[in-house]
Amino acid sequence: MNEKKQKQRGLKQGFELIYKYRFVLSFLLLIMLVSFKISGSSMGCWKLFLGDGESGIRLGEPRVWRSDEWGTLTPLCFRQQYNTLGAYNRYSQTLGSILTDNMLVYGQPSWDILTLFRPFYWGYLFFGSERGLSWFWCSRLIVLFLSWFELGMLITDGQKKLSVMLSICVSFAPFLQWWFAINGLVEMLIYGACFVLGSNYLVSHAFNPRKIAVAVGMAVCAVGYVLTFYPTWMVPVAWGFVPLFLWVIIWKFNRKVLRRVDVMPWLLIFVITAAGLTILAVTSWDVITAELNSVYPGNAPSSSGGTGLWWMMKYPISLVSRFSMNELIVENSSIICFAPAGFILALWVIIKEKKKDPLLILLLGMNLFLAWYYCVGIPKWLAKILLLSFVNSNRGPQVLGFLRLTLFARAVALKEKAPKRWLAALAAVISSAVPMRLALGFTKYEPGGLRYEYFDTAEKIVVVWAILAVVFYLLYRARKSKYTMAVLGVCTVVLASSIWINPVAKGVPEITKSETMQQIRDLVKEDPQAIWLVVDMAYPATNIPAMAGADCLNTTQTYPQKTRWEMLDKEGEYEDIYNRYCHIRASLGSKTMLELVSTDYVEVILSPEDLKKLNIRYIVSTNDFDEKIAAGTTNIFTDSGIEFQKYYEGAQLSIYGCVY
């Protein structure tokens, strides 16, 4: 027994040391990971297209379905190192004379004052592409974990186990891991948590120099949040933080230590935030207006809710997604929030234990309001006032799992009594059946008539239901200081559902050691003004030249640029087609035509006259492109007066020069 107690004591002391030096240890961990170029990127998928690079994957596998990360965002960030206007310039060239703003939509690293509000891009500026990518992935995961642990300490009144649980549930939520690099969701959660923590410090401590630093950090969070520029998630995530902010400002306000001078940090926040947003508005107004006036996503139908309860409680799908993989799993992923356990625990604390806790009531009220909004709907005029009209009908409800996690963390922290075992077991079986039934109903059909059965066997249904019932039982039986098993159960389920999603990669040798990419980089260096085109290849191959800094006609258009298309469409006949965020597939033919393939996918056919007019100098295509021309087996014609000279032939791709 003495040895066991000594081991427990030693383990406890070890955890206390980790807690005491958590920031130092986290910083050292970040340095180590960045030094070894570790990331969770799926850039390894490029080996399928280039065929001549090494594989950087060390654990797991790259996710082809996350092409918006490895096919768009990361290639555009890599482009910045080789930007023909100067490394990490805010603007890049399109068709020689058109400037593309790289700051806002699919924001990329650049030497610009607004990048001060994007600390997770600083690694690109100081360490280059590979270590910059590592900094982007690792710093965000570490800071997300730390910020939500600290927020958990605030929500749970300093209960470390519950705080670790909350941090793990957020940081390793399947939905977050699938969308980790895209659309700024991680940044929203970090900035929101840090803003609440900063507010708590400002209203509960006497004035000291540290408050100025906190105020500056809060201003960075405020502007950084806006820079994510993805309203579908920005709005519901912001509403999720409102109860926490109100609780801090109203109930944590310490009048005993605060003086008039304590207004200064708030004024500083206002001034810095206003300055940052003013700079953003002035320098990016054309981008903002172009995006808002675009066919997609600017003119997407506004929402007034009423999309259905299943979107809010389909998280059981994430427990079996490892064994039921298909491309829709990304859209169908969720935050494992263990609803409706949080609602039941909150009602137990408020009604049974008669605790009128302000934070719990605020969290419960916001949960119920947003649940009503998504399940029933509200008038459109009210949705517009609350900015909820910007929220996508399916993606919006998914992020609310974070709000439900804060609810059940607070409820468990306050709960002092537990129902009898038989009652807890009965409640667990019944309440866990609710998300199971909704998940089953959701996956039986899709609007397009496609069927994807995640729960295609009785064994899956029984196993997942049993797992949820056990975790629910542990949560219902948990009470103050006696919830270790519940914490372990929750963390195990979440980690088992998400830890495998993203690979562990070391560097990006698929790109940096690719002979094809090196050839493109060399040509761009020799002829930076040359305009490139990717022919007869679909996205994401259309972004290959961009990774080397090339000015390529059919690089993904992140926001509408009408001047990009004026040479091809003087009359504006195709404006509805290209007035959008879109990927662009190109081919050659006798007549220039544009076709909308899908919401964000455009196909353009270029005539020889327009190819000359655009002054396309280099073409990237398959190795047999010139053979197709000679054989006349494609729409490409041989008597156009254009000669295609093969400059380089790689493992799978070739570079052709256009001679007019």
N, C-alpha and C positions, 0 to 999 in steps of 0.2 A: 504493500500500500504506500509506503514511504517513497519507493522508487516511482510509482505512478504519480504521486503528488508532485514529486520533483520534476518529472517530465512535463506535467501540466503547467507547473510554475514556470519552467524554462520556456515552454511554448508561449505562455502568456507574455512573458518578458520580451520574447522575440517579436511578437505582434505589437507590443507597446513601442519597441524601438522603431519598427517599420512605420508605425503611426507618427511617432515623434519626428522622424526624418523623412517623411513621405515625399516632400517636395524636392529635397536634395536627391533622394534615391530615384525619383521619377526623372529628374534632369539628367542624371548619370545614365539611366536606362535609355533616354532619348539620344544622348550623344553616342552611345554604343550602337544603337540600331541604325542611326544615320551614317555612322562610320562604315558599317557593313552594307549600306544601301538596302536595308530591309524595307519592304512595303507589302501591301496586300493587293497591289494592282494586278489586273489581268492582261497586262501588255504582252504576256507570253503568247497570246493568241496570234500576234503578228507573225510568228514563225510559220503559221499555216499559209500566209500570203507571200512572205518573202522567201522562206525556205532555206536561207543560207546563214542564219544567225544561230548562236547557241541558245540553250534554254536557261532562263534564270529562275525557273520554278524549283523551289527546294522542298515544298510541302504542299499537298493539295493539288488542285488543278485550276487553270484559268477559266473564267466563266465567259463563254462566247456570248451569252445573252446580255452581258453588261457592256455592250458595244458603245453606249453613250459615255462610258468611262474610258475604255482602252481604244475606242475608235474615234472619239471626238475630243473630250476634255483633255486627256493627257497628251495626245498628239499636238493639239493646239498650244498647250503649255510648252512642249518640247520645241515647237516652232520658234518660240520666243528667243531661245538661245542663239538661233541662226537668223534672226529677223534681219532682212536686207536693209532696213532703215536704222539698224543698230541693235545690239543685243538688248532684249527686254524693253524695247520701245513700246510705248502705249499703243501705237498704231502699227499696222502692217499693210503692205501693198496688195491691192487687188486690181488686176488688169493694168498695172503700171502706174496709173495716176490716181486711182480711187483709194482713199484711206479707210481701213476697217478699224473701228474702235474696239480694242481688246479688253476694256475695263469692266463692262457691266454684264452683258449676256454671255454665259459661259466664261466668266471673268478669268483672265490669265495674268500671270505675274508680269509686272512692268515697273520700271523706274518712274513712279508717279506718286504725287503726294497722297493720293487716295489709297495707295498700297500700304500706307501706315495703318490703315484700318483693316488690313488683311494679313495678320501676322503669320498665318499658315502658308502663305506664298513666299515668305522671306527666304526660305531655304533655296528656292530656285535662283534667287538673285545672288546669293552669296556662295552657294555650293554647286551650282550647275544642275543639269536636268535630272541625272540619276539620284543624286543625294537630295535634290530638291523634291523629287517625288517621294523619297523616303521620309523627309521632313513633313511633307503634306499629309501622308498617311499616319505616321507614328505620333507626331505631335498632336494631331486632332484626337486620336484614340486616347492618348494619355491624359490630355487636358479634359476631354469629355468625362473620363472616369473620375478624375480628381474633382472637377467642378460639381458633378452630381453626387459624389461622396460628401463634399462639403455642404451641398444643398440638403442632402439626406440628414446630415448632422443637425441642420437647422430645423428641418421638418419633424424629425423624431426626437428632438430635445437631447441630442448628443448620444444617441444609442448607436454604437459603432456597427454592430452586426446588421441591423436594419439598414444602415447607411450603405454598407458594402453591398447588401442585397439590391437596394434601389439602383446603385451605380452599375452593377452587373446587368440588371434587367434593362436598363437604358442603353448602356454601351454595347451590349451584345444582343440587343433585340434583333430578330431575323430581318424585320423590315429595314432597320437601320443598316445592317450589314450588307443587304442587297443594294441599298441606295447610298452606301457610305461616301462615295466620292462625288455624287451628283446632286445638283440643285440646292446645295448649301444646307441640308437638313442638320448635319452635325454641327455646323457653325451656329445655326439658330438655337439649338439646344445648349450649346456652350455659352453663347452670348446672353441668352435669356437667364440661365442659371447664375452666371457671374453678375449680371445686372441686379438680380434679386439679392445675392450675397453682398454686393457692394452697397445696396440700399440699406440692408440690415446694419452694416458697419457704420454708415453715415448717421443713422438715426439712433444708434445705441451707444456711441462713444463720444467723449469730449473731443473738442477740436485738437488736432495734432497734425504734424506734417504728413503723416501717412494718409490722411484723408484726401490730400491733394492728389497723391498717386492713385488712390482708389477712384477718385472722380475722373481722372484721365482715362483709367482703364474702363470705367463705365461708359464714357463717351465713345471709346473705341468699339465697345460692344454695341452701342446704339447705332452708329454709322455702319459698322460691319454687318449688323442684322439687315439693314436696308440694302446693302450691297449684294446680299444673296439673291435679291430680285426674283423671287419665285413665290408670288402671292398665294398660290394654292396651298403651300405649307406655312408661309410666313404668318398668315392671318390666324389659322387655328392654333398654331404653336404659341403665338403671342397671347391669345385668349387663355390658353392653358396656364400661362404665367401670371395672369391678372390676379387670381385669388391669392397667390403667394406674395405678390407685390403689395396688394391692399392690406394683407395681414401684417406685413413688415411695417408699412408706413403708419398704420393706425394702432396696432396692438403692441408693436415692439418699440414704439417711440418713447425714448427716455428723456422726459422733461427735466429730470434732476441734473443732467450733465450737459444738456444742449444750451447754447447761447446764440446770440445774433450772428456771431462770426461763423457759425455752422451753416449759414446760408451760402457762404462762399463756394464750397465744393459743388453745390447744386447749380449755382450760377456758372461755374466753370464747365460743368457737364453740358449745360444749355448752350454756352458759347461755342465750345468745340464741336458739339453735334450740329448746331446750326451752320457753322463754318464748313464742316465736312459735307453736309447735304447741299449747301449752296454751291460749293465747288462741283459736286456731282451733277447738280441740275444744270449748271452753266456749261460744263464741258461735255455732258452726255445727253443734252436735251434732244438732239436729233435722233439719237438711239432710242431714247424713251418714247418719243412720239412715233417713231417708225414701228416700234414694238407694239404700242397701244393701238395703232391704226392698221396693224397687219391682219390678214385673214386668219392666220394661226401663229401664235396663240392669242393675239390681241382681241379678236372678235369671237372668241369661243363663247358659247352661250353662258350667261350668268346663272348662278345657282341660287335657289331659295330653299334648298334642303329637300327632305323627304325621299332620300335614296334607299332607305330600308335599314332595318336593324342588323341584317346579316353582315353588312360592311364593317360594323363595329365589333362584332364578336366572332369572326371567322378564324381566330388565331389557332385553333386546333390543327388547321391545315399545316402550319409551320412545324408541328411536331412530327409530321410524316413526310415532309417535302423532300427529305434526303432520299427517300425510297420511291418518290413519285415525281421525278424531275421532268419538267417541260417548260417551254419558254414563258408560260403564263404564271409560273411560280413566283416570278419577281413581282408582278402586279398583285398576286394573291397572298403575298407574305404579309405578316402582321407584327405588331408589338404583342408579345405574350404578357398580357396584363391581368390574367386570371379573373376577368370579369365573369359573373357579377359578384365575386367574393368581396371586392372592395366596397360595393354598395351595401352588402349585407353586414359587413363588419362595421361600417360607418353607422348604419342604423342601430346596430347592437349597442355601440358606444353611446349614441345620442339618446336612445329610448330606454334600453335596458339598464345601462349604467348611469343614465341621467347626466351626461357630461355635455354641456353646451359649449363645446370648444369652437372658437371663432374660425380657426383655419379649417377644421373638419367641415363645418357648415358651409364655408365659402367654396371649398373644393367639391363638396357634394352638390351644392347649388349649380356651379358651373358645369359639372358633369351632367346633371339632369337637363339643364338648358340646352347644351350642345347635343345631348342624346335626343331631345325633342326636335331640335332643328334638323338633325340628320334622318330621324325616323318619320317625322310627321311633316316638318317644314314650317316656314314662317312667311309672312307677306314679303314680296320682293322689295318693297320700299324699306322695310326694316332690315332686310338682308344687306341692302346697299349701305344703309347708315352704319351698320356694324361691320362693313367690309366683307361680310361672309359671301357676298355675291361673286367674289373672286375665287372662291374655293371650288375646286373640281369635285364632282359628285362622288367619285370613288376614292381618290387619293386623300382628300381632306379627312374623312373619318379615320383613316389608318393612323394618322399621327396622334390622335387623341388618346391612344393607349398610354402615352407618357403621362397625361393628366390622371388617368385612372390608376397608374402606378403610384403617383404621389398620394392619392386618396387612400389606397389600402396600406401604404407605408405609415401614414399618419394614424390611421385607425388601429393598426397593430401596436403602434407605439403607445397609444392611449389606453388600450384594452387591458383591464385588470382582472376580469372574470372570464370564465370559459363555460360554455354550455356543457351539459352532461354528454358523455361519450356517445350514447345512442342517438341523441339529438344532433350532435355534430356530424355523426356519420350519415344520418338520414338527410340532413341539410346539404352535406357534401355531394352525395349521390344525385340528389334532385337538381341542385344548382349547377353542378358540372355538366348535367345533361343539356342545359340550355345552350351553351356555346357549341356543344357537340351537334345538337340538332340543327342549329343555324349553319354550321360549317357544312354539314351534309346537304342541306338545302341549297347552299350557295354553289357547291361544286357539281351539282347534277346537270347544270346547263350553263351555257354562255349565250349572249345575245345573238351571236352569229350562227347559232345552231350547233356549235362544237360542244363536245362532251369531254370533260376532264374529271375523271373520278379519282380523287386523291384517296378517298376511303373506299377502295374497290373490293375489299374483303372484310368479312365479319371480324377477323382477327385484329385488323387495324382499329376498327371501331371500338372493340372491347378493350384493347390495350391502352389506347389513348384516353378513353373514358375512365379506365381504372387509374391511370396516372394522374389525371386531373382530379378525380375524386379523392385520392390519397393526399395530394397537395392541398386541396380545399379543406379536407379534414384537419390537417396540421395547422392551417391558418385559422380555422374556427376554434381549435383548441389552444392556440397560442394566446399568451397573455404577457403582461409586462415582465420582462427579464426571463421569460420562459418560452422562447420561440426559436431556439437553435435549430431544431429539426425542421421547422417550417422554413427557415432561411435556407438551410441546406437543400431542401426539396425544391424550392423555387429556383435557386441558382443552378441546380443540376439540370432541371428541365430547360431553362433558358439557354445555358451553355451547350447542352446536347443538341439543341435545335439550330444553333447558329455558328458554332466555333469552326465548322467545316466549310462555311460558305465562301470566304475569300481565301486565295492561296497565300503562301508565304514565298515571296520572291526576293532574290538578291540581285539588285541592279536590273538593267534592261538590256542584256546582251543581244536579245532578239533584234534590237534596233542599233545599238552602238557598235556591234560587231558584225553587222550585216554589210556585205560587199555592195549590195544594191543600194542601200541607204548611203553608203560612203560615196558611191559614184554620183548620186543626186546631190549630195552636199558639195562635192568638188565642182560640179557644173554650176551650182548656184553661186559658189564663191567666185568662179571665173566670170560668170555672166549674171549678176544679181537682178538685172532688169528683165530677164527673159520670162515669158509667160508660158506656163505649163498647162497640160491637159491630161487627164486620165481617161482613156477610151476603152469602151467595151468591158468595163469592170464596175461592179456594184459597190455601194458603200459597205464597209468602211475603207476599202482599197482606194477610194477617191481622195482620202486624206493622207496618202503616203507621201507625195511630194511636200506637203505642208510641214511634215515632221522635220524636213531638212531645210525649212525656211523658204521654200519655193513659192512664188506667186502663181497659184494654180486656179484656173477658172472655176473648176467644180469642187473646190474645198467646201466643206459644210458652211452654208450661209447661216450664221448665228442670229442675225436680225436682217430684216428686209433692206436691200440696197438697190433701189430702182436704177441708179446710174450704172450699176453692174450689168444691167440688161438692155440699156438704151440702144446699143449697137445692134442687138438682135431683135428688138421689138420697139421700133420707133413710134408706132401707132398705139402702143399700150394694149394690144390685143390679148396678150397673155398675162396681164398684170395680176389677175386673181391667182394665177398659178405660182408666180415667184414672189408675191408679196407675203412672205411667210418665212419662218424658220424652216430650213429644208436641207436635206442631203441631195446631191445632184449627180445623176448618172449621165454620162455623155457617150454619144456614138456619132459616126459620120454618115452623111447621106446626101442626096441630091438637093434637098430642100430643108431649110431650117424650121424646126418645129419644137414646141414645148408641150409636155404632157404631164398632168398631175397623176402620179401613180398611187399615192396615198397622202394622208394629211401632211406628212413631213418629208415627202419623197417626190422629187421632180426628175423627169427624164428630158434631156435636150438632145436634139439631132442637129448637127452643124453641117451646113453646106460648105463647099470649098471656098466660095466667095467670103462667107463669114469667118471661116478659119483664117483666111488671109487678112481680113479686116481686123480681126482680133490680134493678129500677129502672134499666133501660137508658135512658139519656137521648139518646144520639146513635148513629146508625148510619151506617157508611161502606159504600157499595155502588156498583154501576154506575149510570150516569146514567138508565137506564130502570127502576130499581127501583120507583118510584111508579106508573109506567105498568103494570108487571106486576101490581101490587096492584089497580089499578082494573079491569084487563081480566080478572082472575081466572085468569090463565094459569099461575100457580104454585101451590104448596101454601099460599101465604099467603092468608088469608081477609080479606074486607072488613068483616065485621060483628063484629069482635073488640072494638070499643070503643076501639081505638088509632088515633090519627091520625098519619100520617107526613108531616111538613112538610119540604119541601126547603129547607134553609138556603143551600146553595151547590151550584152545578153547575160542575165543572171540565172539563178536556179529556177525561178518561175516567172520573172518579169524582165522586160527589156525596155531600154530607153531609145526613142527614135527622135531624130532631128527633122524638122520640117524645112525643106528647101523650096522656096517659091521662085 
